[in-house]
Amino acid sequence: MNDDLQAKIEEAVKNPRNLGEMKDADAVGTVGSADCGDMLRMWVKFKEQDGRKVIDRATFQTFGCQTAIAVASVATEMLAGKTVAEAQSMSGEELAAPLGPLPPVKIHCAQLVEGALRSALAGETPKEAKRMPGGPTLLGQLNAAQSDERKIKIVLDK
């Protein structure tokens, strides 16, 4: 990873934008794998602007590496003011563009953000979120996905 990209990622991780659950969200999308531990949930709130439904704001929570946090942070900033169609047409590469080109080993981070956004825009609110006030935490959902045969260790980077 080049120094410029590393600096942008470190800045986004030190000062993440739009981090956290949104209680009044219109849509929620979650993607990830309990097998590898990467998970991302995105909340989206819409508003009417000039007779169009646009994204007012988006927030996120993640279990992932620094790059996943950085991509989610810059992506949520980019989404404000976009229509659903405009947001749905954005690729993971476009969502990560403010950081610069990601190395091949980190492309999955952008795909994780793209997947959570597409899930939210498709109205695929997790069933658990519909049953539980405010939805489950990512940790709760990850723990619920575990079978008795698997153990997942979550390590937080400093």
N, C-alpha and C positions, 0 to 999 in steps of 0.2 A: 504494500500500500504506500503510495507516495506521501510525502510530508504534508502537502497542501490538503489532500483528502483527509489524512489523519487529523490535521488541525481543525478542519470543518466538522468532522465527526465528534472530536473532543469538545468543541464549543457547543454543539447541539446537545450533547449528553450533559454537560455542565449546566446548561440553561434550556432544558427541553420546553418546547411550547405545547400548550394544549394537552398536558399530561393529566390523566385522571378521568374518573367516571363522570358522565353527564346525566344527571337525574331526570331532566326533561327532554331527553333525546327522542327524536321521531323514529330513529332506526338504529339498530345495533348489529354489528357483524363480528363474528369471531372465526379465526382460522388458526390452525396450528396442528401440531402432532404431539401426543403424549409420549410417543416413542423417543423423540429427540429433545423435547422440552421447550422448543420455540412455540410461542403462542402470542397472538395479538388480537386485541378487541378494539373496535373502533365504534364510537358513537357519533351520530350525525343529526344535526338540527337544521330544519329547513325554514325558509321565510319566503314571503311573496315580495318580489321586487320587479317593478315595471310590468306587472301582469304575468310574471314567470316564477315558477318555483325554483329557488336557488338554495344552495347550501349556505346557511348562516354561519355555522361553525362545526368543527369536528374535533373530537378528543380521542385519546387512546390510552391503553394500558398494555404492557407487554412483558412477557418472560422471553427475553432474547438478548442478543449481544448488543454492544454499543452501537453497531451499525444499524440494527433494527430500530433502536430508540431514535437515532439520528434521522433515519429515513421517515419514520412515522411523524416525527416532529416537523420536518420541513414539508411533508405531504399535507398535514393538517392545515398548515399556513396557506398552501397553494389552493386548497379546495374552496375557501371562502369566496362566494359570489358565482361559483360554477353551477350550471344546471345539472340535473341528474345525468342527462345524456353526455354532457361535456366531461363530467367526472368519470362516468363509465367507460369513456373512450380512452382514458389515460392509462398508459402502461406503467409497470413498476419502474422502468427506466426513466420515464417522464417524472414520476413522483419523486425519484431520487436525484433528479437533474441538478438541483441547487448545490448538491454535495460534490458533483463531478462524477466521472465514470467510476463505478465500483469494480473492484477486482472480481474475477469469476467466482471465487469462493464466497463472496458476499452478495451475489446477485439474489440469492434466496431471500435476503432481508427485504429487498424491494418487492419481491413476489409475495411475501407475507403481508406487507402493507396493502398491495394491490388486491390481494384476496380478501382481506378484511373489509376494505372499501366496497368491493363488488358484492360481498355478502350483505353488508348493511344496505346498500342501494337496491338490492334485490328484495329487501324486506325479510331477510332470513334471520329473524331474531331467534336466538337459541331457545329451545323449549324450557330449559331451566330458568332463563331470564323471564319468561312469561309467568312462571309459577312463583318465583321468589321476588318480593318487593325489591326493586333496584337491581335485580339480577345477581347471579353468583359472582364471587370474586374469581379472578383467573386461577388463583391457587386452589380454590375450592373445586372449580371445574376440572383442573388438571388432576387433583387427587381423586375425584369421582371417576375419572376416565381410567385410572389405574386398575389393573386386575390384581388378584392376590399373588400372581406369579411374577409381576414386574415391580421393580423399585426404581424410583426416579430421584436423583439427587439434584437439587437446585442450588447453584452456587452464584451468588451475587458478586459482580465485579465492582471494584471500588474505583 
